[in-house]
C-alpha cells in the first residue's frame, strides 16, 4: 500500500509498504526519521508514536487495550495518535497518511 509519512518538519516520504508489515516496519525499511520502534513492534516502548492524518484515524481498526495503555507513555498524545507498530498494512490502507511527532520521548 502507498503510505505517506510526513516528518514533523514537513518533509514528505511517499513509499510502497508491503502487506503484512506494520507502519513502523515500513518507516524502518525506508529509513524514515522520527519513528524509533525501539521494542521492535511488541507494543512495549511507545517510540513508534504517530499522528494519523487525512481522515484516516476513523478508518483504521480500533486500538487494542495494550496499544491504548502503552500510548499513555508517548510524548504529546492527541486524538489521532496511534502506535505505528500496531497498524498492519493491507490494501485497504492504500493512501494512508501519518505524521511523526516532534520527538518520541
Ligand atoms: Fe515499540 Fe511500537 S515499536 S510500541
Boltz pocket constraint, residues with backbone or C-beta under 6 A from the ligand:
constraints:
  - pocket:
      binder: B
      contacts: [[A, 24], [A, 36], [A, 37], [A, 38], [A, 39], [A, 40], [A, 41], [A, 42], [A, 43], [A, 44], [A, 45], [A, 46], [A, 47], [A, 48], [A, 70], [A, 83], [A, 84], [A, 85], [A, 86]]
      max_distance: 6.0
